[in-house]
Amino acid sequence: MFTGASQFALVGVLGAGGSVWAGAATAALLGARNGLYSLRLSSLLDGGPWRRVAASQFVIDESTAMAIGRDEPEASRFAFWATGFSVFVLWNLGTLIGALAIHAIPNPRVLGLDAAPPAAYLALLAPRLRAREPIAIALCAGVVALALVPVVPPGVPLLVVAVLVGLFGLRGAKA
Amino acid sequence: MIWAGVLTACAACYGLKLAGMSLPRHLLEDPRLQRTVPLLPIALLAALVAIQTFSTGRSLVLDQRAAALAVAVVAVLLRAPFLVVVVAATATAALLRLV
């Protein structure tokens, strides 16, 4: 699973005591946007089926943004592979260091590490909030999620929010 | 059980990427899909921010994480890079717990 927001969400649901399946569903829903990135990239990255299989793993926010910002197809392909590969290596290296280092930290709360995930989500969210509608959706999602926390098991509020925004998107589509 | 869920999520996340590369274009160019899918990360990330800041388990709480989030909001508004946002929030929570 090489898509950061999905990783964070799965771990977040598990950490809150939720079911791994609720976490997996949330991770997949967050990863759905990569399918649309792939769609845009598939015309840029020509090549056979094996190249597609390899390229798919590198489709993330960063590699897509770098690839579609170029004028020349050649530069796009280079940007995609270079960004995808370097983020892949560094991200997984960082994950490994974190997994090994966490054992050396007796109480992560003292270091404020429980405040890190929300800040990370916020930083991932911010570039998507450039208009009034997404800001309204984000605020509603936060309120609905908090209202559900005391009444349903951990992880389920996220799924309810996903269903609601899905219905909103499908119903409200005018274009 | 946990690993089965993790592996399923991995397969789903990769499968969605491969589907975008391989499926016929007209299936995925449906305007309703194009409109709805980008809304999912907005709603889910916002819900995650709210839940992981203002709740522990199944109870709503207001603690140092709220102040950390406020600092993160300011950092984001100042267009600080990702790491600065995260470190600023972490440091805020740690400092408040120290005093």
Interface residues (C-beta under 8 A of the other chain):
Chain A: M1 F2 T3 A5 S6 F8 A9 L10 G12 L14 A16 G17 S19 V20 W21 G23 A24 T26 A27 A28 L29 L30 G31 A32 R33 N34 G35 L36 Y37 S38 L39 L41 S42 P49 R52 V53 A55 S56 Q57 V59 R109 V110 L111 G112 L113 D114 A115 A116 P117 P118 A119 A120 Y121 L122 A123 L124 L125 A126 R128 L129 P134 I137 A138 L139 C140 A141 G142 V143 V144 A145 L146 V149 P150 P153 P154 P157 L158 V161 A162 L164 V165 G166 F168 G169 L170 G172 A173 A175
Chain B: M1 I2 A4 G5 V6 T8 A9 C10 A12 C13 Y14 L16 K17 L18 A19 G20 M21 S22 R25 L28 E29 P31 R32 L33 Q34 R35 T36 V37 P38 L39 L40 P41 I42 A43 L44 L45 A46 A47 L48 V49 A50 I51 Q52 T53 F54 S55 G57 R58 S59 L60 Q64 R65 A68 L69 A72 V73 A75 V76 F82 V85 V86 A88 A89 T90 A91 T92 A93 A94 L95 L96 R97
